[in-house]
Amino acid sequence: MRYIDLFAGAGGFSEGFKRAGFEPVAHVEIDPAACFTLKTRLSYHYLNENKKLDIYIKYLKGEISRNLLYSVIPSHILGSVINLSIGDENNFKIFQMVEKLAGRKKIDIIVGGPPCQAYSLVGRARDRNGMRDDPRNHLYVQYGRFLKKYSPKLFIFENVLGLLSAEKGKYFKNIQADFKSFGYIVEPFIVNANEFGVLQNRKRVIIIGWKKDINFSFDQLKCQSRVEYKVGNIFNDLPKLSDGKGKDKYYEYAEGINDYLSFTRIRNGLDVLTQHITRPHTEQDKEIYRIAVRKWKRSKERLDYNDLPERLKTHKNRYAFLDRFKVVADDVPYSQTVVAHIAKDGHYYIHPDIEQNRSISVREAARLQSFPDDYYFEGVKEGKNRTAAFRQIGNAVPPLMIEKIAKLLIEYLK
């Protein structure tokens, strides 16, 4: 069963569907760094399926270059990553490329989620016009172009909860009407990643559409049982780091695997740790981090920005976003939502160990999103990718959640 991934990003959707047994036909993504990430992950899957993982391990250890890694991968696999923006100016070219990749084989499912900032409640609160003029409000129209072109049996459209309320529900009603016009029954389904084994409080709306001849039911999707682990499971086997430290390529684990890392396949036997790297912080920020960690450890209370000493208050806004400094508590079942802002600073993602006194590393953020440790997030330039990696991780869909949803949907596509 074959799928197209639109607005593919770092490949959270694609990883989940691939692990569930689907085959990718094409990934369409505008960000060049994310396209390299997709190509590297496709390289992993090809080498894994052909029992040549030693080549991929050499890449993770920094023993071979990215170009050398790609040189052993068939061109049609890397060519499935289409680095173009989805829109009227490029769609015809994208269609031609997809048809060349698919041949005569039918597309069974289309997946993806357009950029969500235009529907985000936080984004609308920060924007003077409430994001009304943002062109991303209408990217669902472009998604519809692909539904009309390929008429898959089923599609999944993922976005933030704000999609349902943006412009008093106008955009969602338009989406529903637009997609119904292509012959789909269209329903929204609100999911929380922590119900699928992801150690993160991440609520999203998934719009599922299916052809009328498919006897689809939401019941299975609503019956997920939360597996109880603690966030500390993602931290305790990693080497301790101070701010601005770590290695982009090969690192050794500090401890053996635990049940959560095994259950989720975050550690899957390859055991080559990469991108356990942290950003540097000012002394002022590190002092605030210590205050936030101590407050959580002592009383399980979050830091209110207005409670800081005056000398540490440099933000003019004293009325909103007062929880801008927040610990990723290790003694709770799930963390706060990981978002793309993590690429700008780590204040909302403070490591719970006061001795390390830093924000979380790239690898720790990826683990909160349920990406396996052998998933490498690329930059445009090889090796210069911390900010690009954080951005891709924050924008991603948790692959563990998508894998479980994909396994449920596969029964309806047989």
QUILINRA-V627471 format. One line per field, one symbol per residue. psi: psi as a letter, one per 40 degrees, with the letter a starting at -180 (. if undefined). Layout:
# QUILINRA-V627471
psi->???
This chain:
# QUILINRA-V627471
psi->hiihhifdbefddddddddeeihhdihhhdhddddddddddddddddddeffedddddddeediidddddeehiddddeehhgiihiddeddddddddddddbeiihdihiihiheddehddddddhdefedeheedeeddddddddddefidiihhiiideddehffedddddddddddeefihhiihhihdeeeehfhgghihhhhhiieehgiiedddefhhhhhiidededeeiihiiieiihdahiiidiiiidddddefdhfddfhhifgiiiiiiddddddddddddddddefiihhdeeiideehehdhedifefehhhghefidiiihhideeddiedeghhehdddgiiiidddddddeehidehhhiidhhegedddddddddeihhdddddddddddddee.
